[in-house]
């Protein structure tokens, strides 16, 4: 995946949304995406968000000694 690819942009956007504080802020962001890109754009982003939702953060619990 190249740094200028659509996949990388979607990954970055999903990570950004996951960092937003509060469900309401994330929901509002997705509503803006829907207005700008349509329901298919929102669905695509939501799938990517769910893909990364349960991925553990690197180095958060595992010791790398």
PyMOL Python script that loads the backbone (N, CA, C, O; Angstrom):
from pymol import cmd

cmd.read_pdbstr("""\
ATOM      1  N   UNK A   1       0.859  -1.175   0.000  1.00  0.00           N
ATOM      2  CA  UNK A   1       0.000   0.000   0.000  1.00  0.00           C
ATOM      3  C   UNK A   1       0.903   1.235   0.000  1.00  0.00           C
ATOM      4  O   UNK A   1       1.717   1.417   0.905  1.00  0.00           O
ATOM      5  N   UNK A   2       0.755   2.062  -1.000  1.00  0.00           N
ATOM      6  CA  UNK A   2       1.539   3.274  -1.104  1.00  0.00           C
ATOM      7  C   UNK A   2       0.977   4.390  -0.239  1.00  0.00           C
ATOM      8  O   UNK A   2      -0.203   4.386   0.112  1.00  0.00           O
ATOM      9  N   UNK A   3       1.829   5.340   0.097  1.00  0.00           N
ATOM     10  CA  UNK A   3       1.414   6.444   0.955  1.00  0.00           C
ATOM     11  C   UNK A   3       0.378   7.346   0.294  1.00  0.00           C
ATOM     12  O   UNK A   3      -0.308   8.098   0.987  1.00  0.00           O
ATOM     13  N   UNK A   4       0.250   7.289  -1.019  1.00  0.00           N
ATOM     14  CA  UNK A   4      -0.729   8.117  -1.707  1.00  0.00           C
ATOM     15  C   UNK A   4      -1.925   7.302  -2.201  1.00  0.00           C
ATOM     16  O   UNK A   4      -2.717   7.783  -3.011  1.00  0.00           O
ATOM     17  N   UNK A   5      -2.052   6.078  -1.713  1.00  0.00           N
ATOM     18  CA  UNK A   5      -3.137   5.221  -2.168  1.00  0.00           C
ATOM     19  C   UNK A   5      -4.433   5.538  -1.428  1.00  0.00           C
ATOM     20  O   UNK A   5      -4.426   6.123  -0.345  1.00  0.00           O
ATOM     21  N   UNK A   6      -5.536   5.137  -2.040  1.00  0.00           N
ATOM     22  CA  UNK A   6      -6.844   5.304  -1.419  1.00  0.00           C
ATOM     23  C   UNK A   6      -6.929   4.488  -0.133  1.00  0.00           C
ATOM     24  O   UNK A   6      -7.535   4.919   0.847  1.00  0.00           O
ATOM     25  N   UNK A   7      -6.317   3.307  -0.147  1.00  0.00           N
ATOM     26  CA  UNK A   7      -6.348   2.440   1.030  1.00  0.00           C
ATOM     27  C   UNK A   7      -5.649   3.094   2.219  1.00  0.00           C
ATOM     28  O   UNK A   7      -6.132   3.015   3.348  1.00  0.00           O
ATOM     29  N   UNK A   8      -4.519   3.736   1.965  1.00  0.00           N
ATOM     30  CA  UNK A   8      -3.790   4.390   3.046  1.00  0.00           C
ATOM     31  C   UNK A   8      -4.578   5.590   3.571  1.00  0.00           C
ATOM     32  O   UNK A   8      -4.619   5.826   4.778  1.00  0.00           O
ATOM     33  N   UNK A   9      -5.196   6.335   2.680  1.00  0.00           N
ATOM     34  CA  UNK A   9      -6.011   7.480   3.105  1.00  0.00           C
ATOM     35  C   UNK A   9      -7.178   7.007   3.970  1.00  0.00           C
ATOM     36  O   UNK A   9      -7.494   7.640   4.978  1.00  0.00           O
ATOM     37  N   UNK A  10      -7.814   5.912   3.590  1.00  0.00           N
ATOM     38  CA  UNK A  10      -8.925   5.355   4.353  1.00  0.00           C
ATOM     39  C   UNK A  10      -8.444   4.880   5.723  1.00  0.00           C
ATOM     40  O   UNK A  10      -9.117   5.102   6.729  1.00  0.00           O
ATOM     41  N   UNK A  11      -7.291   4.232   5.761  1.00  0.00           N
ATOM     42  CA  UNK A  11      -6.690   3.783   7.020  1.00  0.00           C
ATOM     43  C   UNK A  11      -6.446   4.981   7.949  1.00  0.00           C
ATOM     44  O   UNK A  11      -6.807   4.938   9.126  1.00  0.00           O
ATOM     45  N   UNK A  12      -5.846   6.028   7.429  1.00  0.00           N
ATOM     46  CA  UNK A  12      -5.551   7.223   8.237  1.00  0.00           C
ATOM     47  C   UNK A  12      -6.837   7.865   8.750  1.00  0.00           C
ATOM     48  O   UNK A  12      -6.908   8.283   9.906  1.00  0.00           O
ATOM     49  N   UNK A  13      -7.842   7.941   7.898  1.00  0.00           N
ATOM     50  CA  UNK A  13      -9.103   8.541   8.309  1.00  0.00           C
ATOM     51  C   UNK A  13      -9.770   7.701   9.400  1.00  0.00           C
ATOM     52  O   UNK A  13     -10.309   8.250  10.361  1.00  0.00           O
ATOM     53  N   UNK A  14      -9.737   6.391   9.256  1.00  0.00           N
ATOM     54  CA  UNK A  14     -10.325   5.511  10.270  1.00  0.00           C
ATOM     55  C   UNK A  14      -9.613   5.688  11.606  1.00  0.00           C
ATOM     56  O   UNK A  14     -10.266   5.765  12.647  1.00  0.00           O
ATOM     57  N   UNK A  15      -8.301   5.753  11.589  1.00  0.00           N
ATOM     58  CA  UNK A  15      -7.540   5.943  12.823  1.00  0.00           C
ATOM     59  C   UNK A  15      -7.873   7.302  13.452  1.00  0.00           C
ATOM     60  O   UNK A  15      -7.958   7.417  14.675  1.00  0.00           O
ATOM     61  N   UNK A  16      -8.058   8.319  12.622  1.00  0.00           N
ATOM     62  CA  UNK A  16      -8.440   9.643  13.112  1.00  0.00           C
ATOM     63  C   UNK A  16      -9.796   9.585  13.818  1.00  0.00           C
ATOM     64  O   UNK A  16      -9.953  10.117  14.917  1.00  0.00           O
ATOM     65  N   UNK A  17     -10.768   8.937  13.184  1.00  0.00           N
ATOM     66  CA  UNK A  17     -12.108   8.845  13.760  1.00  0.00           C
ATOM     67  C   UNK A  17     -12.058   8.085  15.087  1.00  0.00           C
ATOM     68  O   UNK A  17     -12.739   8.459  16.041  1.00  0.00           O
ATOM     69  N   UNK A  18     -11.266   7.038  15.149  1.00  0.00           N
ATOM     70  CA  UNK A  18     -11.151   6.272  16.388  1.00  0.00           C
ATOM     71  C   UNK A  18     -10.562   7.094  17.530  1.00  0.00           C
ATOM     72  O   UNK A  18     -10.823   6.807  18.699  1.00  0.00           O
ATOM     73  N   UNK A  19      -9.782   8.099  17.206  1.00  0.00           N
ATOM     74  CA  UNK A  19      -9.176   8.952  18.238  1.00  0.00           C
ATOM     75  C   UNK A  19     -10.112  10.056  18.720  1.00  0.00           C
ATOM     76  O   UNK A  19      -9.847  10.689  19.743  1.00  0.00           O
ATOM     77  N   UNK A  20     -11.209  10.293  17.990  1.00  0.00           N
ATOM     78  CA  UNK A  20     -12.155  11.318  18.423  1.00  0.00           C
ATOM     79  C   UNK A  20     -12.760  10.919  19.764  1.00  0.00           C
ATOM     80  O   UNK A  20     -13.091   9.752  19.976  1.00  0.00           O
ATOM     81  N   UNK A  21     -12.902  11.867  20.651  1.00  0.00           N
ATOM     82  CA  UNK A  21     -13.449  11.603  21.977  1.00  0.00           C
ATOM     83  C   UNK A  21     -14.970  11.646  21.932  1.00  0.00           C
ATOM     84  O   UNK A  21     -15.561  12.655  21.548  1.00  0.00           O
ATOM     85  N   UNK A  22     -15.587  10.560  22.320  1.00  0.00           N
ATOM     86  CA  UNK A  22     -17.035  10.518  22.418  1.00  0.00           C
ATOM     87  C   UNK A  22     -17.715   9.966  21.184  1.00  0.00           C
ATOM     88  O   UNK A  22     -17.333  10.256  20.050  1.00  0.00           O
ATOM     89  N   UNK A  23     -18.739   9.159  21.439  1.00  0.00           N
ATOM     90  CA  UNK A  23     -19.522   8.550  20.380  1.00  0.00           C
ATOM     91  C   UNK A  23     -20.198   9.595  19.501  1.00  0.00           C
ATOM     92  O   UNK A  23     -20.294   9.428  18.285  1.00  0.00           O
ATOM     93  N   UNK A  24     -20.671  10.686  20.134  1.00  0.00           N
ATOM     94  CA  UNK A  24     -21.368  11.727  19.375  1.00  0.00           C
ATOM     95  C   UNK A  24     -20.462  12.379  18.345  1.00  0.00           C
ATOM     96  O   UNK A  24     -20.903  12.655  17.229  1.00  0.00           O
ATOM     97  N   UNK A  25     -19.217  12.629  18.689  1.00  0.00           N
ATOM     98  CA  UNK A  25     -18.285  13.250  17.737  1.00  0.00           C
ATOM     99  C   UNK A  25     -17.994  12.314  16.572  1.00  0.00           C
ATOM    100  O   UNK A  25     -17.908  12.751  15.424  1.00  0.00           O
ATOM    101  N   UNK A  26     -17.841  11.016  16.871  1.00  0.00           N
ATOM    102  CA  UNK A  26     -17.604  10.052  15.799  1.00  0.00           C
ATOM    103  C   UNK A  26     -18.832   9.947  14.895  1.00  0.00           C
ATOM    104  O   UNK A  26     -18.705   9.881  13.672  1.00  0.00           O
ATOM    105  N   UNK A  27     -20.017   9.932  15.501  1.00  0.00           N
ATOM    106  CA  UNK A  27     -21.257   9.855  14.723  1.00  0.00           C
ATOM    107  C   UNK A  27     -21.408  11.082  13.827  1.00  0.00           C
ATOM    108  O   UNK A  27     -21.773  10.956  12.658  1.00  0.00           O
ATOM    109  N   UNK A  28     -21.130  12.267  14.369  1.00  0.00           N
ATOM    110  CA  UNK A  28     -21.218  13.501  13.573  1.00  0.00           C
ATOM    111  C   UNK A  28     -20.248  13.461  12.400  1.00  0.00           C
ATOM    112  O   UNK A  28     -20.587  13.888  11.296  1.00  0.00           O
ATOM    113  N   UNK A  29     -19.052  12.954  12.633  1.00  0.00           N
ATOM    114  CA  UNK A  29     -18.070  12.857  11.562  1.00  0.00           C
ATOM    115  C   UNK A  29     -18.592  11.949  10.446  1.00  0.00           C
ATOM    116  O   UNK A  29     -18.492  12.281   9.265  1.00  0.00           O
ATOM    117  N   UNK A  30     -19.149  10.803  10.834  1.00  0.00           N
ATOM    118  CA  UNK A  30     -19.686   9.875   9.837  1.00  0.00           C
ATOM    119  C   UNK A  30     -20.862  10.483   9.074  1.00  0.00           C
ATOM    120  O   UNK A  30     -21.035  10.207   7.887  1.00  0.00           O
ATOM    121  N   UNK A  31     -21.664  11.300   9.735  1.00  0.00           N
ATOM    122  CA  UNK A  31     -22.766  11.982   9.046  1.00  0.00           C
ATOM    123  C   UNK A  31     -22.231  12.966   8.007  1.00  0.00           C
ATOM    124  O   UNK A  31     -22.786  13.083   6.914  1.00  0.00           O
ATOM    125  N   UNK A  32     -21.151  13.673   8.350  1.00  0.00           N
ATOM    126  CA  UNK A  32     -20.537  14.591   7.375  1.00  0.00           C
ATOM    127  C   UNK A  32     -19.959  13.822   6.197  1.00  0.00           C
ATOM    128  O   UNK A  32     -20.048  14.273   5.055  1.00  0.00           O
ATOM    129  N   UNK A  33     -19.368  12.665   6.467  1.00  0.00           N
ATOM    130  CA  UNK A  33     -18.833  11.830   5.391  1.00  0.00           C
ATOM    131  C   UNK A  33     -19.969  11.386   4.472  1.00  0.00           C
ATOM    132  O   UNK A  33     -19.820  11.394   3.250  1.00  0.00           O
ATOM    133  N   UNK A  34     -21.092  11.003   5.053  1.00  0.00           N
ATOM    134  CA  UNK A  34     -22.239  10.573   4.252  1.00  0.00           C
ATOM    135  C   UNK A  34     -22.739  11.695   3.345  1.00  0.00           C
ATOM    136  O   UNK A  34     -23.072  11.460   2.183  1.00  0.00           O
ATOM    137  N   UNK A  35     -22.791  12.907   3.878  1.00  0.00           N
ATOM    138  CA  UNK A  35     -23.235  14.051   3.066  1.00  0.00           C
ATOM    139  C   UNK A  35     -22.265  14.327   1.922  1.00  0.00           C
ATOM    140  O   UNK A  35     -22.679  14.692   0.822  1.00  0.00           O
ATOM    141  N   UNK A  36     -20.980  14.153   2.186  1.00  0.00           N
ATOM    142  CA  UNK A  36     -19.971  14.460   1.175  1.00  0.00           C
ATOM    143  C   UNK A  36     -19.773  13.329   0.165  1.00  0.00           C
ATOM    144  O   UNK A  36     -19.559  13.593  -1.018  1.00  0.00           O
ATOM    145  N   UNK A  37     -19.844  12.062   0.620  1.00  0.00           N
ATOM    146  CA  UNK A  37     -19.495  10.923  -0.236  1.00  0.00           C
ATOM    147  C   UNK A  37     -20.624   9.941  -0.467  1.00  0.00           C
ATOM    148  O   UNK A  37     -20.471   8.971  -1.211  1.00  0.00           O
ATOM    149  N   UNK A  38     -21.751  10.190   0.167  1.00  0.00           N
ATOM    150  CA  UNK A  38     -22.876   9.269   0.026  1.00  0.00           C
ATOM    151  C   UNK A  38     -22.773   8.119   1.020  1.00  0.00           C
ATOM    152  O   UNK A  38     -21.790   7.975   1.746  1.00  0.00           O
ATOM    153  N   UNK A  39     -23.828   7.308   1.022  1.00  0.00           N
ATOM    154  CA  UNK A  39     -23.899   6.197   1.967  1.00  0.00           C
ATOM    155  C   UNK A  39     -22.796   5.174   1.726  1.00  0.00           C
ATOM    156  O   UNK A  39     -22.286   4.579   2.675  1.00  0.00           O
ATOM    157  N   UNK A  40     -22.427   4.966   0.477  1.00  0.00           N
ATOM    158  CA  UNK A  40     -21.371   3.983   0.189  1.00  0.00           C
ATOM    159  C   UNK A  40     -20.029   4.445   0.764  1.00  0.00           C
ATOM    160  O   UNK A  40     -19.243   3.623   1.234  1.00  0.00           O
ATOM    161  N   UNK A  41     -19.763   5.745   0.730  1.00  0.00           N
ATOM    162  CA  UNK A  41     -18.533   6.271   1.326  1.00  0.00           C
ATOM    163  C   UNK A  41     -18.527   6.123   2.832  1.00  0.00           C
ATOM    164  O   UNK A  41     -17.503   5.805   3.437  1.00  0.00           O
ATOM    165  N   UNK A  42     -19.695   6.361   3.434  1.00  0.00           N
ATOM    166  CA  UNK A  42     -19.808   6.187   4.889  1.00  0.00           C
ATOM    167  C   UNK A  42     -19.613   4.717   5.257  1.00  0.00           C
ATOM    168  O   UNK A  42     -18.882   4.400   6.195  1.00  0.00           O
ATOM    169  N   UNK A  43     -20.270   3.823   4.517  1.00  0.00           N
ATOM    170  CA  UNK A  43     -20.148   2.390   4.793  1.00  0.00           C
ATOM    171  C   UNK A  43     -18.705   1.914   4.674  1.00  0.00           C
ATOM    172  O   UNK A  43     -18.230   1.124   5.490  1.00  0.00           O
ATOM    173  N   UNK A  44     -18.026   2.399   3.660  1.00  0.00           N
ATOM    174  CA  UNK A  44     -16.631   2.022   3.454  1.00  0.00           C
ATOM    175  C   UNK A  44     -15.769   2.449   4.651  1.00  0.00           C
ATOM    176  O   UNK A  44     -14.941   1.675   5.133  1.00  0.00           O
ATOM    177  N   UNK A  45     -15.969   3.672   5.119  1.00  0.00           N
ATOM    178  CA  UNK A  45     -15.224   4.165   6.269  1.00  0.00           C
ATOM    179  C   UNK A  45     -15.599   3.391   7.526  1.00  0.00           C
ATOM    180  O   UNK A  45     -14.722   3.046   8.318  1.00  0.00           O
ATOM    181  N   UNK A  46     -16.874   3.113   7.721  1.00  0.00           N
ATOM    182  CA  UNK A  46     -17.299   2.359   8.900  1.00  0.00           C
ATOM    183  C   UNK A  46     -16.687   0.961   8.921  1.00  0.00           C
ATOM    184  O   UNK A  46     -16.291   0.476   9.981  1.00  0.00           O
ATOM    185  N   UNK A  47     -16.608   0.313   7.764  1.00  0.00           N
ATOM    186  CA  UNK A  47     -15.966  -1.009   7.705  1.00  0.00           C
ATOM    187  C   UNK A  47     -14.499  -0.913   8.112  1.00  0.00           C
ATOM    188  O   UNK A  47     -13.995  -1.769   8.840  1.00  0.00           O
ATOM    189  N   UNK A  48     -13.821   0.123   7.643  1.00  0.00           N
ATOM    190  CA  UNK A  48     -12.401   0.296   7.992  1.00  0.00           C
ATOM    191  C   UNK A  48     -12.241   0.599   9.478  1.00  0.00           C
ATOM    192  O   UNK A  48     -11.307   0.108  10.112  1.00  0.00           O
ATOM    193  N   UNK A  49     -13.143   1.402  10.040  1.00  0.00           N
ATOM    194  CA  UNK A  49     -13.101   1.701  11.474  1.00  0.00           C
ATOM    195  C   UNK A  49     -13.267   0.413  12.272  1.00  0.00           C
ATOM    196  O   UNK A  49     -12.515   0.168  13.216  1.00  0.00           O
ATOM    197  N   UNK A  50     -14.234  -0.401  11.907  1.00  0.00           N
ATOM    198  CA  UNK A  50     -14.469  -1.651  12.635  1.00  0.00           C
ATOM    199  C   UNK A  50     -13.290  -2.605  12.485  1.00  0.00           C
ATOM    200  O   UNK A  50     -12.998  -3.387  13.390  1.00  0.00           O
ATOM    201  N   UNK A  51     -12.629  -2.541  11.366  1.00  0.00           N
ATOM    202  CA  UNK A  51     -11.438  -3.373  11.145  1.00  0.00           C
ATOM    203  C   UNK A  51     -10.350  -3.060  12.171  1.00  0.00           C
ATOM    204  O   UNK A  51      -9.635  -3.956  12.620  1.00  0.00           O
ATOM    205  N   UNK A  52     -10.232  -1.796  12.534  1.00  0.00           N
ATOM    206  CA  UNK A  52      -9.175  -1.366  13.457  1.00  0.00           C
ATOM    207  C   UNK A  52      -9.655  -1.197  14.891  1.00  0.00           C
ATOM    208  O   UNK A  52      -8.843  -0.931  15.777  1.00  0.00           O
ATOM    209  N   UNK A  53     -10.950  -1.342  15.144  1.00  0.00           N
ATOM    210  CA  UNK A  53     -11.523  -1.085  16.468  1.00  0.00           C
ATOM    211  C   UNK A  53     -10.879  -1.932  17.559  1.00  0.00           C
ATOM    212  O   UNK A  53     -10.537  -1.402  18.617  1.00  0.00           O
ATOM    213  N   UNK A  54     -10.704  -3.220  17.335  1.00  0.00           N
ATOM    214  CA  UNK A  54     -10.194  -4.114  18.366  1.00  0.00           C
ATOM    215  C   UNK A  54      -8.724  -4.467  18.215  1.00  0.00           C
ATOM    216  O   UNK A  54      -8.222  -5.343  18.920  1.00  0.00           O
ATOM    217  N   UNK A  55      -8.040  -3.806  17.318  1.00  0.00           N
ATOM    218  CA  UNK A  55      -6.613  -4.079  17.153  1.00  0.00           C
ATOM    219  C   UNK A  55      -5.869  -3.456  18.330  1.00  0.00           C
ATOM    220  O   UNK A  55      -5.964  -2.249  18.551  1.00  0.00           O
ATOM    221  N   UNK A  56      -5.127  -4.269  19.088  1.00  0.00           N
ATOM    222  CA  UNK A  56      -4.406  -3.706  20.240  1.00  0.00           C
ATOM    223  C   UNK A  56      -3.330  -2.726  19.800  1.00  0.00           C
ATOM    224  O   UNK A  56      -2.719  -2.873  18.741  1.00  0.00           O
ATOM    225  N   UNK A  57      -3.118  -1.731  20.634  1.00  0.00           N
ATOM    226  CA  UNK A  57      -2.071  -0.753  20.351  1.00  0.00           C
ATOM    227  C   UNK A  57      -0.719  -1.422  20.521  1.00  0.00           C
ATOM    228  O   UNK A  57      -0.531  -2.233  21.428  1.00  0.00           O
ATOM    229  N   UNK A  58       0.221  -1.082  19.652  1.00  0.00           N
ATOM    230  CA  UNK A  58       1.545  -1.684  19.699  1.00  0.00           C
ATOM    231  C   UNK A  58       2.231  -1.362  21.016  1.00  0.00           C
ATOM    232  O   UNK A  58       2.285  -0.209  21.443  1.00  0.00           O
ATOM    233  N   UNK A  59       2.748  -2.392  21.641  1.00  0.00           N
ATOM    234  CA  UNK A  59       3.539  -2.201  22.845  1.00  0.00           C
ATOM    235  C   UNK A  59       2.747  -1.811  24.082  1.00  0.00           C
ATOM    236  O   UNK A  59       3.344  -1.415  25.082  1.00  0.00           O
ATOM    237  N   UNK A  60       1.419  -1.909  24.050  1.00  0.00           N
ATOM    238  CA  UNK A  60       0.637  -1.446  25.192  1.00  0.00           C
ATOM    239  C   UNK A  60       0.697  -2.424  26.358  1.00  0.00           C
ATOM    240  O   UNK A  60       0.740  -1.996  27.511  1.00  0.00           O
ATOM    241  N   UNK A  61       0.702  -3.733  26.085  1.00  0.00           N
ATOM    242  CA  UNK A  61       0.731  -4.692  27.178  1.00  0.00           C
ATOM    243  C   UNK A  61       1.875  -5.678  27.072  1.00  0.00           C
ATOM    244  O   UNK A  61       2.266  -6.280  28.072  1.00  0.00           O
ATOM    245  N   UNK A  62       2.402  -5.851  25.915  1.00  0.00           N
ATOM    246  CA  UNK A  62       3.476  -6.825  25.715  1.00  0.00           C
ATOM    247  C   UNK A  62       4.818  -6.193  26.058  1.00  0.00           C
ATOM    248  O   UNK A  62       5.122  -5.079  25.631  1.00  0.00           O
ATOM    249  N   UNK A  63       5.601  -6.906  26.822  1.00  0.00           N
ATOM    250  CA  UNK A  63       6.942  -6.428  27.142  1.00  0.00           C
ATOM    251  C   UNK A  63       7.876  -6.705  25.997  1.00  0.00           C
ATOM    252  O   UNK A  63       7.874  -7.804  25.442  1.00  0.00           O
ATOM    253  N   UNK A  64       8.661  -5.740  25.641  1.00  0.00           N
ATOM    254  CA  UNK A  64       9.586  -5.905  24.523  1.00  0.00           C
ATOM    255  C   UNK A  64      11.019  -5.848  24.966  1.00  0.00           C
ATOM    256  O   UNK A  64      11.865  -5.256  24.296  1.00  0.00           O
ATOM    257  N   UNK A  65      11.294  -6.463  26.094  1.00  0.00           N
ATOM    258  CA  UNK A  65      12.557  -6.329  26.758  1.00  0.00           C
ATOM    259  C   UNK A  65      13.698  -6.868  26.114  1.00  0.00           C
ATOM    260  O   UNK A  65      14.806  -6.778  26.643  1.00  0.00           O
TER     261      UNK A  65
END
""", "prot")
cmd.dss("prot")
cmd.show_as("cartoon", "prot")
cmd.util.cbc("prot")
cmd.orient("prot")
